[in-house]
Amino acid sequence: MERKSKSNLSELYLEENKEQIYENALAEIQSFELPLGTTLRSVYDDQPNAHQKFMEKLDACIRNHDREIEKMCNFHHQGFVDAITELLKVRADAEKLKVQVTDTNRRLQDAGKEVIAQTEEIIRCRVQQRNITTVVEKLQLCLPALEMYSKLKEQMSVKRYYSALKTMEQLENLYLPRVSQYRFCQIMIENLPKLREEIKEISMSDLKDFLESIRKHSDRIGETAMKQAQQQKTFSTALQKQNNVNYGRNMHLGRNRILESKNEITLKRTFEDEDEHEEEVLTAQDLVDFSPVYRCLHIYSVLGDGEIFENYYRKQRRKQARLVLQPQSSMHETVEGYRRYFSQIVGFFVVEDHILHVTQGLVTRTYTDELWNMALSKIIAVLRTHSSYCSDPDLVLELKNLIVVFADTLQGYGFPVNRLFDLLFEIRDQYNETLLKKWSVLFRDIFEADNYSPIPVANEEEYRIVISKFPFQDAELDKQSFPKKLPMSQSVPQIYMQVKEFIYASLKFSESLHRSSTEIDDMLRKSTNLLLTRTLSSCLQNLIKKPHIGLTELVQIIINTTHLEQACKYLEDFISNITNISQLTVHTARLYGLSTFKDARHAAEGEIYTKLNQKIDEFIQIADYDWTMSESDGRASGYLMDLINFLRSTFQVFTHLPGKVAQTACMSACQHLSMSLMQMLLDSELKQISMGAIQQFNLDVIQCELFASSEPVPGFQGDTLQLAFIDLRQLLDLFMVWDWSTYLADYGQATSKYLRVNPSTALTLLEKVHRGMKDSSKKNNIFAQFRKNDRDKQKLIETVVKQLRSLVNGMSQHT
């Protein structure tokens, strides 16, 4: 039952659902919503009789609607009829109204044509006004850009390129972006890079002109800077001297202080007036227009190419520096060549210093220092080379002054110049060398012009003139009356004056070297020592060796050197007075004139001895002995008497020489004469000597001994001078006395009468005498061989010869 009831309930539920579905489908059909496929499909998706049931439902629905339409038509039919009636009544009035409306419209249209025309004119004017307003607004927007562009063109025309670049920058950043939609703006934008390049090219061209200008004017700039530095130094030196003078005066005298103050003020005013009235001193800015380099620097900096410009500028200036530092080949010939060289260099670095201080970053201190160090090395090398060609001390002195001014000028601009002053010390040595060469010529000329005789003075005035030039003092000579003679010759005061002139010349180079008085004193003494020990000494040595200088001249030279040696202390005082350095200072050098003149005097003495010996040799060479004479002439030979007379007169000239010199010369002459006579006897070419020749030779030696004993030069003790002929005397006595037994018996003993006779010498002469005796006997008497005395004498000679030979052989074996 329960199952049956549940089945009925299910069927009932299905029936209700179907009814609801049909109703929904009808509702959708009535709603005219298309498509209806889904709705109809839901109806037909059920059982097979679903279509019939749906059609039944649809017919029922149609019948319901028809009944409702009929009811509605019946309800509104009377109203419809009334409405049609009313419309028929209004039809006639509507036609009249239509005619009136048409007429009114026509008349209104005719009347509105003029209004329409005026309205259209007003519309056109309003459009124009609006367009004008728009144009004005756009022009006001474009006008600043156009004005700036016009301003740019004007700046370009008047060469205000830096301002033009600023204008371009404003155009690009401010004005052109506002009008970028216009074509003229694009044209401007395209032209701006071209204008920039044009400005760069023009500014670079101006820079090249500037570089060429400073290259041309660098010497004038340098000359002006050097003149200013020199004037400033002169002014400072003058003020310093004035202050020193004022400081040293008596400060307790009020009137004097007032005068000193006035003098100082007057001095300053004088310098100021000189500066004012002097020709206008131009600076680097006056001589060269630096605006191109400033303008070019600013332009390249604005364009962002500042580094390119700096590199280009520095590269070009380095090239110009190399050209400036390259000297002319003939620069060393004139001082003008050096002046122009220094002026160009100073001008170059003055310009660089100006660029350094007025620009930021174009050149740096590091760059200028590097450039200066490079230039300084080149300058020093050039000066070393070219100064070595200078043989004129005046030119070297001018070069030194130029270097000092050059160094002071650049030092004023902050460049280190210590190496230049070191170079000056090298040039100082060269300057001294040129001075030494010049003074060597002066000394030679003085010696050539000297007459080598004492200076005659006729009166007090002439005497004062001489001693004003040379410090001569002699108490004995002062007591003598005029006229009188000074012992030295004319060359002595001239040499002394020239030495002082040399000191002055050497002092000129030491000025302005920023050295102390002690250093200057030391330099003067060293250069003077060089003059004395090298130049003057060499000139004296060459003078002494000249062939035309005779004994009289040599004697005078010895006297002259003695007085010059005594004058050296006055030269030391002279140097001390110049430098204000006392000779008592520990480091003060001494003059070597003493050794110089001593050496010259010794050389002159040696030359005297040599010339005396040469003169003796000349007399000996004219000796003409007859070595085969049988008897002597009974008087000394003529050549020997002439020689003795010559020696006697010569030694009389030696009275002014120091005693030892005269004595040494006399002893040397006698010894040389003795040796020459001995060599004449022992000459290997002389094969035989007769006893007559021995006797004649003995007479000549006697004259020599007499000359020696006559004391031709005072100061010899006893027979000291005669001892020069002792060898000859003992040898000749041995042959004259024929005392061979005594000689052979006493040989080797200190008490021997013939101690000075050498066996070899005696043997040589005895053999020559033996040959002479043989030859003489053969010529004089053919029967001489039968004379018993002659035979005995020859046998004795042969015996003596054998004994002498044994002595000689024994001496050689012992040796």
VOGU-3710 file (C-alpha; in Angstrom, 3 decimals, decimal comma):
1> merksksnls> 0,000/0,000/0,000  2,721/2,229/0,911  4,392/1,515/-2,413  1,145/2,267/-4,249  0,633/5,469/-2,418  4,214/6,602/-3,135  3,649/5,771/-6,825  0,510/7,899/-6,986  2,268/10,752/-5,277  5,071/10,579/-7,842
11> elyleenkeq> 2,685/10,611/-10,722  0,818/13,540/-9,219  4,087/15,476/-8,795  5,002/14,764/-12,413  1,676/15,976/-13,656  2,032/19,214/-11,768  5,505/19,724/-13,165  4,314/19,189/-16,723  1,588/21,714/-16,310  4,106/24,202/-14,990
21> iyenalaeiq> 6,414/23,557/-17,945  3,639/24,190/-20,483  2,723/27,408/-18,786  6,271/28,599/-18,797  6,621/27,780/-22,498  3,494/29,725/-23,340  4,738/32,671/-21,305  8,026/32,726/-23,215  6,191/32,506/-26,582  4,068/35,463/-25,624
31> sfelplgttl> 7,068/37,458/-24,591  8,451/37,407/-28,205  11,932/36,513/-27,011  13,748/34,623/-29,653  14,979/32,066/-30,276  12,355/29,641/-29,015  14,340/26,485/-29,715  15,267/25,832/-26,138  11,683/26,403/-24,964  10,128/24,096/-27,547
41> rsvyddqpna> 12,835/21,484/-26,943  11,926/21,409/-23,272  8,294/20,772/-24,264  9,091/17,954/-26,700  11,746/16,266/-24,636  9,037/14,439/-22,659  6,767/11,567/-23,664  5,325/11,160/-27,168  1,920/12,700/-26,367  3,523/15,816/-25,037
51> hqkfmeklda> 2,990/17,618/-28,398  -0,742/17,083/-28,342  -1,085/18,257/-24,783  0,994/21,361/-25,584  -1,155/22,157/-28,625  -4,268/21,866/-26,530  -2,808/24,255/-24,021  -1,867/26,613/-26,860  -5,388/26,613/-28,352  -6,868/27,324/-24,979
61> cirnhdreie> -4,563/30,271/-24,568  -5,471/31,671/-28,013  -9,161/31,495/-27,264  -8,576/33,407/-24,040  -6,775/36,201/-25,857  -9,427/36,477/-28,539  -12,113/36,955/-25,858  -9,977/39,681/-24,225  -9,482/41,494/-27,568  -13,156/41,384/-28,315
71> kmcnfhhqgf> -13,959/42,820/-24,876  -11,430/45,644/-25,429  -12,737/46,585/-28,887  -16,215/46,669/-27,592  -15,121/48,942/-24,756  -13,254/51,498/-26,997  -15,449/51,493/-30,157  -17,511/54,603/-29,239  -14,455/56,594/-28,410  -12,940/55,682/-31,771
81> vdaitellkv> -15,998/56,824/-33,603  -15,963/60,133/-31,693  -12,324/60,644/-32,554  -12,946/60,131/-36,276  -15,724/62,631/-36,183  -13,537/65,226/-34,492  -10,793/64,668/-37,054  -13,151/65,317/-39,906  -14,162/68,614/-38,299  -10,546/69,731/-37,815
91> radaeklkvq> -9,553/68,855/-41,379  -10,661/72,126/-42,916  -9,034/74,247/-40,209  -5,859/72,275/-40,599  -5,678/73,103/-44,287  -6,130/76,828/-43,565  -3,514/76,651/-40,899  -1,150/74,917/-43,281  -1,570/77,703/-45,851  -0,989/80,372/-43,201
101> vtdtnrrlqd> 2,065/78,539/-41,836  3,473/78,180/-45,330  2,968/81,863/-46,044  4,410/82,871/-42,698  7,386/80,615/-43,299  7,945/82,173/-46,719  7,772/85,688/-45,395  10,045/84,679/-42,441  12,588/83,125/-44,787  12,702/86,253/-46,927
111> agkeviaqte> 13,132/88,440/-43,877  15,954/86,229/-42,379  18,203/86,202/-45,447  19,889/89,506/-44,443  20,181/88,296/-40,863  21,719/85,077/-42,091  24,235/87,027/-44,188  25,143/89,261/-41,272  25,337/86,219/-39,001  27,666/84,463/-41,404
121> eiircrvqqr> 29,848/87,632/-41,525  29,896/87,709/-37,756  30,873/84,033/-37,696  33,645/84,686/-40,206  34,971/87,612/-38,161  34,828/85,595/-35,001  36,838/82,837/-36,714  39,416/85,388/-37,910  39,582/86,900/-34,472  40,108/83,485/-32,975
131> nittvveklq> 42,793/82,724/-35,575  44,491/86,055/-34,909  44,480/85,362/-31,215  45,946/81,939/-31,860  48,606/83,412/-34,151  49,527/86,054/-31,597  49,824/83,425/-28,937  52,018/81,256/-31,159  54,104/84,234/-32,240  54,557/85,258/-28,652
141> lclpalemys> 55,715/81,731/-28,004  58,108/81,738/-31,003  59,299/85,306/-30,712  61,835/84,706/-27,842  63,404/81,851/-29,794  63,623/84,006/-32,909  65,038/86,906/-30,940  67,652/84,636/-29,359  68,566/83,240/-32,757  68,874/86,768/-34,127
151> klkeqmsvkr> 71,008/87,630/-31,134  73,149/84,548/-31,885  73,682/85,738/-35,465  74,622/89,199/-34,265  77,103/87,748/-31,730  78,650/85,636/-34,445  79,026/88,680/-36,699  80,823/90,703/-33,984  82,975/87,643/-32,987  81,501/87,295/-29,514
161> yysalktmeq> 81,801/83,549/-29,741  81,687/82,740/-26,057  78,414/84,714/-25,674  77,136/83,000/-28,812  77,728/79,622/-27,203  75,829/80,714/-24,128  72,991/81,879/-26,385  72,995/78,510/-28,150  72,775/76,772/-24,812  69,731/78,880/-23,858
171> lenlylprvs> 68,129/78,207/-27,229  68,558/74,478/-26,932  67,510/74,134/-23,318  64,820/76,799/-22,941  63,402/78,347/-26,100  63,517/75,773/-28,901  61,762/72,998/-26,941  58,688/75,299/-26,692  58,423/75,602/-30,486  59,792/72,242/-31,501
181> qyrfcqimie> 56,641/71,546/-33,618  57,547/74,228/-36,156  59,712/73,658/-39,151  61,877/76,725/-38,600  62,791/75,272/-35,212  64,121/72,136/-36,854  66,182/74,282/-39,214  67,611/76,140/-36,218  68,367/72,903/-34,412  70,179/71,594/-37,492
191> nlpklreeik> 72,212/74,833/-37,793  73,383/74,974/-34,189  76,001/72,132/-34,472  77,342/73,768/-37,629  77,646/77,083/-35,799  79,481/75,356/-32,970  81,962/73,820/-35,381  82,388/77,189/-37,046  83,087/78,794/-33,678  85,609/76,057/-32,855
201> eismsdlkdf> 87,394/76,541/-36,165  87,440/80,329/-35,815  88,660/80,187/-32,214  91,331/77,645/-33,163  92,438/79,932/-35,987  92,633/82,803/-33,495  94,647/80,605/-31,154  97,123/79,794/-33,921  97,462/83,501/-34,647  98,025/84,051/-30,934
211> lesirkhsdr> 100,743/81,400/-30,794  102,424/82,960/-33,799  102,157/86,377/-32,163  103,796/85,315/-28,911  106,494/83,514/-30,884  107,298/86,758/-32,675  107,086/88,917/-29,553  108,758/86,534/-27,083  112,155/88,241/-27,440  110,640/91,659/-26,821
221> igetamkqaq> 108,645/90,357/-23,859  111,777/88,749/-22,447  113,850/91,881/-22,995  111,220/93,946/-21,184  111,022/91,482/-18,285  114,822/91,381/-17,968  114,988/95,180/-17,986  112,362/95,346/-15,245  114,213/92,767/-13,144  117,487/94,643/-13,608
231> qqktfstalq> 115,899/97,958/-12,644  114,298/96,403/-9,592  117,613/94,918/-8,545  119,393/98,242/-9,055  116,749/100,022/-7,011  116,969/97,447/-4,195  120,772/97,616/-4,185  120,712/101,398/-4,014  118,243/101,373/-1,138  120,295/98,774/0,690
241> kqnnvnygrn> 123,449/100,863/0,297  121,603/103,961/1,461  120,312/102,097/4,509  123,788/100,801/5,275  125,185/104,317/5,047  122,425/105,685/7,260  122,953/102,926/9,786  126,671/103,681/10,025  126,289/107,389/10,626  126,152/109,183/13,947
251> mhlgrnrile> 122,558/108,828/15,078  122,964/111,335/17,896  123,052/114,346/15,590  119,447/115,384/15,068  120,153/117,574/12,106  122,068/114,853/10,417  119,180/112,444/10,961  116,820/114,874/9,318  119,172/115,267/6,388  119,573/111,507/6,109
261> skneitlkrt> 115,818/111,029/6,075  115,499/113,699/3,430  118,236/112,035/1,417  116,460/108,708/1,614  113,162/110,281/0,575  114,940/112,110/-2,220  116,525/108,849/-3,341  113,169/107,094/-3,450  111,594/109,995/-5,289  114,453/109,963/-7,724
271> fededeheee> 113,829/106,331/-8,536  110,100/106,971/-8,746  110,657/109,906/-11,074  112,979/107,791/-13,180  110,336/105,118/-13,376  107,683/107,702/-14,300  109,713/109,642/-16,838  111,347/106,586/-18,260  109,837/105,102/-21,317  106,722/103,153/-20,495
281> vltaqdlvdf> 107,797/99,628/-19,636  105,403/97,295/-21,384  104,235/94,094/-19,797  103,372/90,853/-21,502  99,695/91,908/-21,606  100,647/95,155/-23,343  102,745/93,442/-25,970  100,459/90,487/-26,666  96,659/90,258/-26,798  95,812/87,232/-24,677
291> spvyrclhiy> 92,066/87,405/-25,415  92,233/84,719/-28,150  93,568/82,133/-25,739  91,005/83,078/-23,068  88,211/82,988/-25,623  89,341/79,708/-27,112  89,706/78,164/-23,667  86,201/79,248/-22,658  84,737/78,088/-25,938  86,289/74,656/-25,752
301> svlgdgeife> 85,342/74,376/-22,094  81,711/75,188/-22,881  81,746/72,688/-25,735  83,137/70,022/-23,425  86,456/69,808/-25,301  88,545/71,592/-22,690  90,969/68,665/-22,388  91,489/68,564/-26,163  92,280/72,273/-26,155  94,692/71,943/-23,229
311> nyyrkqrrkq> 96,547/69,087/-24,909  96,759/71,022/-28,185  97,985/74,191/-26,482  100,623/72,368/-24,467  101,783/70,403/-27,511  102,181/73,563/-29,596  103,965/75,380/-26,786  106,370/72,481/-26,370  107,188/72,716/-30,055  107,751/76,455/-29,691
321> arlvlqpqss> 109,922/75,814/-26,632  112,156/73,528/-28,680  112,451/76,191/-31,373  113,234/78,896/-28,815  115,855/76,717/-27,129  117,595/76,025/-30,437  120,457/78,550/-30,674  121,921/80,090/-33,773  125,227/78,670/-34,894  126,955/82,063/-34,644
331> mhetvegyrr> 125,470/82,935/-31,252  128,868/82,783/-29,508  130,367/85,458/-31,745  128,525/88,477/-30,333  126,793/89,383/-27,088  123,682/90,293/-29,067  123,308/86,652/-30,056  123,246/85,609/-26,396  120,930/88,497/-25,450  118,390/87,529/-28,100
341> yfsqivgffv> 118,608/83,881/-27,051  117,947/84,699/-23,397  115,205/87,219/-24,252  113,285/84,628/-26,263  113,455/82,102/-23,437  112,433/84,637/-20,799  109,570/85,821/-23,018  108,375/82,251/-23,466  108,246/81,515/-19,740  106,812/84,924/-18,843
351> vedhilhvtq> 103,887/84,123/-21,149  103,500/80,676/-19,596  103,577/82,173/-16,111  100,900/84,674/-17,134  98,748/81,888/-18,603  99,275/79,887/-15,404  97,952/82,662/-13,179  95,061/83,970/-15,289  93,617/80,666/-16,489  92,444/77,678/-14,555
361> glvtrtytde> 93,847/74,401/-15,690  95,192/75,375/-19,103  98,707/75,063/-17,712  99,642/73,856/-14,260  102,637/74,437/-12,026  103,683/70,847/-12,610  103,580/71,412/-16,365  105,590/74,652/-16,183  108,142/73,060/-13,829  108,536/70,099/-16,164
371> lwnmalskii> 108,902/72,430/-19,142  111,414/74,580/-17,256  113,518/71,581/-16,212  113,621/70,418/-19,821  114,525/73,922/-20,974  117,115/74,373/-18,235  118,957/71,206/-19,235  118,988/72,372/-22,857  120,091/75,899/-21,885  122,967/74,603/-19,784
381> avlrthssyc> 124,114/72,281/-22,585  123,920/75,120/-25,135  125,807/77,546/-22,912  128,480/74,969/-22,145  128,987/74,344/-25,847  128,887/77,924/-27,115  130,753/79,489/-24,219  133,631/77,106/-24,888  134,097/78,892/-28,233  134,469/82,301/-26,556
391> sdpdlvlelk> 138,081/83,436/-26,488  137,353/87,043/-25,553  137,105/87,575/-21,769  134,960/90,672/-22,292  132,427/88,572/-24,188  132,495/85,905/-21,461  131,925/88,638/-18,857  128,981/89,979/-20,850  127,638/86,441/-21,067  127,946/86,091/-17,293
401> nlivvfadtl> 126,041/89,340/-16,747  123,319/88,167/-19,120  123,047/84,828/-17,321  122,740/86,614/-13,963  119,979/88,904/-15,267  118,340/85,907/-16,961  118,444/83,903/-13,727  117,231/86,789/-11,555  114,359/87,459/-13,939  113,095/83,882/-14,012
411> qgygfpvnrl> 113,690/83,487/-10,299  111,331/86,428/-9,822  108,678/84,398/-11,652  109,184/81,419/-9,347  111,451/79,243/-11,477  114,418/77,521/-9,735  117,757/78,763/-11,113  120,367/77,157/-8,847  121,733/75,122/-11,738  122,390/78,329/-13,674
421> fdllfeirdq> 124,524/79,701/-10,856  126,351/76,361/-10,733  126,956/76,779/-14,455  128,382/80,236/-13,784  131,108/78,643/-11,715  132,030/76,503/-14,693  132,000/79,574/-16,930  134,066/81,379/-14,306  136,826/78,820/-14,816  136,578/79,387/-18,556
431> ynetllkkws> 136,572/83,144/-17,991  139,751/82,758/-15,959  141,245/80,723/-18,785  140,473/83,461/-21,311  141,891/86,029/-18,906  145,016/83,936/-18,504  145,412/83,746/-22,276  144,887/87,477/-22,644  147,321/88,280/-19,852  149,806/85,819/-21,298
441> vlfrdifead> 149,899/87,967/-24,437  150,198/91,108/-22,292  153,063/89,623/-20,320  154,858/88,554/-23,498  154,452/92,035/-24,969  155,805/93,590/-21,787  158,801/91,285/-21,780  159,421/91,913/-25,466  159,337/95,682/-24,989  161,563/95,680/-21,910
451> nyspipvane> 165,169/96,887/-22,294  166,305/94,843/-19,269  168,201/97,680/-17,695  167,621/99,541/-14,408  164,966/102,255/-14,482  166,517/105,726/-14,585  164,756/108,456/-12,595  165,871/112,034/-13,114  163,854/113,723/-10,367  161,444/113,233/-7,501
461> eeyriviskf> 158,367/113,330/-9,765  159,565/110,472/-11,918  160,452/108,524/-8,802  156,950/109,056/-7,366  155,391/107,898/-10,621  157,340/104,657/-10,491  156,646/103,867/-6,839  152,950/104,729/-7,355  152,816/101,796/-9,761  155,065/99,448/-7,814
471> pfqdaeldkq> 155,630/99,178/-4,036  159,398/99,708/-3,957  161,278/100,622/-0,787  165,031/100,961/-0,416  166,453/103,146/2,363  169,912/103,247/0,820  168,575/104,289/-2,566  166,425/106,976/-0,972  169,566/108,582/0,455  171,093/108,928/-3,015
481> sfpkklpmsq> 170,617/112,117/-4,955  168,961/112,421/-8,343  169,451/111,258/-11,005  169,595/107,646/-9,899  168,568/104,215/-11,059  166,127/101,762/-9,597  167,435/98,175/-9,615  164,477/96,661/-11,463  163,695/97,167/-15,154  160,609/98,785/-16,657
491> svpqiymqvk> 158,725/95,487/-16,915  158,445/95,074/-13,124  155,917/97,897/-12,415  154,087/97,000/-15,619  153,772/93,361/-14,573  152,632/94,415/-11,106  149,976/96,730/-12,535  148,777/94,057/-14,921  148,408/91,577/-12,054  146,218/94,122/-10,263
501> efiyaslkfs> 144,218/94,645/-13,450  143,786/90,890/-13,652  142,433/90,860/-10,088  139,974/93,612/-11,005  138,915/91,693/-14,111  138,473/88,509/-12,091  136,467/90,448/-9,503  134,041/91,646/-12,161  132,949/88,073/-12,790  132,445/87,402/-9,076
511> eslhrsstei> 129,958/90,247/-8,738  126,230/89,429/-8,615  126,872/85,724/-8,041  125,179/85,832/-4,631  128,367/84,701/-2,926  129,860/85,769/0,375  132,939/87,970/0,669  134,919/84,983/1,909  134,060/82,974/-1,200  134,875/85,925/-3,457
521> ddmlrkstnl> 138,201/86,388/-1,658  138,998/82,722/-2,139  138,088/82,889/-5,842  140,284/85,958/-6,373  143,244/84,364/-4,661  142,892/81,125/-6,593  142,652/82,909/-9,950  145,616/85,122/-9,027  147,596/82,040/-8,057  146,824/80,562/-11,456
531> lltrtlsscl> 148,031/83,759/-13,094  151,285/83,691/-11,156  152,036/79,981/-11,124  150,945/79,156/-14,639  150,754/82,155/-16,939  153,446/84,432/-15,576  155,662/81,502/-14,699  155,305/80,093/-18,221  156,060/83,490/-19,765  159,144/83,847/-17,599
541> qnlikkphig> 160,322/80,338/-18,448  159,814/80,964/-22,172  161,556/84,319/-21,876  164,524/82,788/-20,153  164,824/80,106/-22,854  164,764/82,560/-25,768  168,045/82,627/-27,724  168,318/86,428/-27,851  168,275/86,721/-24,060  171,867/87,152/-23,043
551> ltelvqiiin> 173,639/87,021/-19,740  172,939/90,688/-18,997  169,238/90,172/-19,580  169,252/87,027/-17,441  170,904/88,926/-14,607  168,207/91,611/-14,853  165,492/88,947/-14,922  166,806/87,528/-11,665  166,735/91,003/-10,120  163,221/91,589/-11,443
561> tthleqacky> 161,867/88,324/-10,058  163,381/89,144/-6,675  161,465/92,423/-6,500  158,254/90,824/-7,807  158,557/88,161/-5,147  158,835/90,837/-2,483  155,723/92,569/-3,886  153,479/89,505/-3,425  152,557/90,551/0,110  151,251/93,843/-1,282
571> ledfisnitn> 149,075/91,908/-3,726  147,621/89,948/-0,816  146,870/93,220/0,976  145,287/94,530/-2,226  142,916/91,538/-2,414  142,062/91,841/1,265  141,172/95,502/0,841  138,863/94,670/-2,048  137,008/91,865/-0,271  137,281/93,170/3,314
581> isqltvhtar> 138,559/89,763/4,405  141,499/89,766/6,780  144,542/87,701/5,911  144,457/86,359/9,453  141,326/84,375/8,624  141,926/80,647/8,900  140,536/79,767/5,466  142,245/82,601/3,616  144,454/81,202/0,840  147,959/82,523/0,267
591> lyglstfkda> 149,497/83,598/-3,020  152,014/81,242/-4,541  154,074/84,013/-6,083  157,047/83,189/-3,898  157,488/79,749/-5,426  156,724/81,112/-8,914  159,414/83,745/-8,825  161,834/81,431/-7,078  161,398/78,856/-9,806  161,850/81,520/-12,466
601> rhaaegeiyt> 164,928/82,803/-10,707  166,376/79,321/-10,459  165,653/78,774/-14,144  167,382/82,057/-14,977  170,329/81,067/-12,844  170,513/77,719/-14,585  170,278/79,480/-17,941  173,123/81,780/-16,890  175,253/78,761/-16,099  174,275/77,166/-19,400
611> klnqkidefi> 174,983/80,279/-21,463  178,294/80,823/-19,717  179,260/77,263/-20,528  178,080/77,705/-24,119  180,166/80,840/-24,426  183,162/79,000/-22,995  182,565/76,227/-25,538  182,508/78,813/-28,306  185,907/80,096/-27,225  187,224/76,546/-26,843
621> qiadydwtms> 186,071/75,747/-30,370  188,268/78,504/-31,830  191,324/77,162/-29,994  194,002/76,219/-32,494  196,777/74,313/-30,741  199,779/73,006/-32,619  200,061/69,669/-30,869  203,352/68,906/-32,560  205,227/72,120/-31,601  208,662/71,578/-30,205
631> esdgrasgyl> 208,553/74,530/-27,840  205,848/76,789/-26,391  205,269/80,425/-27,472  206,130/81,678/-23,999  202,700/83,297/-23,551  199,164/82,106/-23,129  196,977/81,412/-26,160  194,982/84,327/-27,588  191,596/82,557/-27,436  192,105/81,861/-23,731
641> mdlinflrst> 192,963/85,463/-22,923  189,849/86,590/-24,771  187,832/84,063/-22,803  189,240/85,265/-19,495  188,531/88,888/-20,395  184,968/87,942/-21,318  184,476/86,144/-18,006  185,948/89,041/-16,085  183,591/91,576/-17,698  180,644/89,237/-17,289
651> fqvfthlpgk> 181,248/88,700/-13,621  181,384/92,427/-13,118  177,744/92,550/-14,256  176,917/89,994/-11,565  177,497/92,560/-8,818  173,711/93,146/-8,543  173,005/89,440/-8,188  172,779/87,718/-4,845  176,232/86,618/-3,725  175,565/82,888/-3,949
661> vaqtacmsac> 174,269/83,202/-7,502  177,382/85,042/-8,697  179,691/82,651/-6,844  177,875/79,619/-8,229  178,055/81,031/-11,759  181,784/81,734/-11,390  182,518/78,308/-9,941  180,425/76,635/-12,650  182,251/78,542/-15,393  185,696/77,640/-14,017
671> qhlsmslmqm> 184,734/73,981/-13,588  183,333/73,845/-17,106  186,489/75,511/-18,479  188,645/72,983/-16,608  186,607/70,059/-17,900  186,698/71,425/-21,458  190,493/71,787/-21,355  190,792/68,287/-19,927  188,559/66,880/-22,691  190,683/68,690/-25,245
681> lldselkqis> 193,759/66,809/-24,008  191,966/63,490/-23,849  190,150/63,822/-27,181  190,226/60,436/-28,959  190,838/62,109/-32,306  194,070/63,609/-30,920  196,623/60,821/-31,392  199,881/62,460/-30,297  201,079/65,462/-28,278  204,529/66,967/-28,102
691> mgaiqqfnld> 206,076/68,221/-24,922  206,125/71,721/-26,431  202,334/71,521/-26,733  202,156/70,354/-23,101  204,172/73,402/-22,103  201,903/75,734/-24,079  198,833/74,125/-22,530  200,418/74,584/-19,125  200,774/78,312/-19,775  197,070/78,526/-20,568
701> viqcelfass> 196,133/76,694/-17,379  198,382/79,057/-15,417  196,317/81,984/-16,788  193,163/80,241/-15,722  194,567/79,813/-12,224  195,601/83,438/-12,118  192,067/84,435/-13,105  190,674/82,241/-10,351  193,019/83,698/-7,778  192,111/87,277/-8,799
711> epvpgfqgdt> 188,680/86,778/-7,113  186,500/87,779/-10,075  183,464/87,372/-7,787  183,848/88,346/-4,136  182,953/85,937/-1,393  185,183/82,923/-2,087  187,246/81,706/0,812  190,957/81,060/0,175  191,771/79,224/-3,020  188,330/77,649/-3,358
721> lqlafidlrq> 187,924/78,881/-6,921  191,399/77,642/-7,888  190,390/74,123/-6,909  188,341/74,023/-10,101  191,608/73,568/-12,015  193,298/71,208/-9,529  192,852/68,134/-11,749  194,511/69,848/-14,677  197,227/71,308/-12,496  198,303/67,962/-10,984
731> lldlfmvwdw> 198,156/66,220/-14,352  200,263/68,895/-16,061  202,734/69,011/-13,138  203,193/65,247/-13,481  204,200/65,651/-17,130  206,183/68,853/-16,661  208,286/67,438/-13,777  208,175/63,893/-15,138  207,841/62,595/-11,612  206,359/59,166/-12,433
741> styladygqa> 208,169/57,333/-9,717  206,576/59,513/-7,053  203,128/59,138/-8,668  203,415/55,352/-8,860  204,869/55,056/-5,369  202,268/57,312/-3,683  199,252/56,172/-5,727  196,243/55,419/-3,553  197,554/57,335/-0,521  195,703/60,315/0,897
751> tskylrvnps> 198,934/62,324/1,083  199,847/61,730/-2,543  201,069/64,796/-4,420  199,083/63,684/-7,478  195,946/62,527/-5,691  193,598/64,014/-8,334  195,317/62,279/-11,289  193,416/59,248/-12,513  195,611/56,360/-13,853  193,486/56,004/-16,994
761> taltllekvh> 193,773/59,739/-17,687  197,549/59,661/-17,106  197,845/56,537/-19,307  195,896/58,138/-22,185  197,928/61,338/-22,139  201,225/59,482/-21,673  200,546/57,316/-24,701  199,851/60,449/-26,776  203,078/62,065/-25,527  204,979/58,858/-26,248
771> rgmkdsskkn> 203,708/58,843/-29,833  204,596/62,506/-30,133  208,113/61,910/-28,903  208,568/59,041/-31,351  207,305/61,035/-34,261  209,349/64,089/-33,278  212,542/62,020/-32,997  211,982/60,517/-36,427  211,479/63,878/-38,045  214,290/65,780/-36,308
781> nifaqfrknd> 217,110/63,277/-36,373  217,368/60,011/-38,189  220,124/59,039/-35,772  217,974/59,638/-32,706  217,672/55,903/-32,238  221,328/55,763/-31,503  221,101/58,323/-28,672  221,278/56,596/-25,379  219,205/59,213/-23,424  216,325/59,036/-25,796
791> rdkqklietv> 216,374/55,293/-25,733  216,392/55,281/-21,959  213,488/57,747/-21,828  211,415/55,661/-24,192  212,105/52,585/-22,173  211,060/54,447/-19,042  207,849/55,521/-20,758  207,158/51,976/-21,837  207,745/50,783/-18,289  205,447/53,454/-16,875
801> vkqlrslvng> 202,785/52,635/-19,472  202,870/48,983/-18,437  202,500/49,911/-14,784  199,669/52,307/-15,489  197,901/49,666/-17,499  198,210/47,227/-14,671  196,713/49,853/-12,343  193,859/50,494/-14,738  193,205/46,772/-15,182  193,277/46,286/-11,430
811> msqht> 190,754/49,098/-10,975  188,447/47,591/-13,597  188,636/44,145/-12,034  187,941/45,632/-8,621  184,959/47,476/-10,034
//
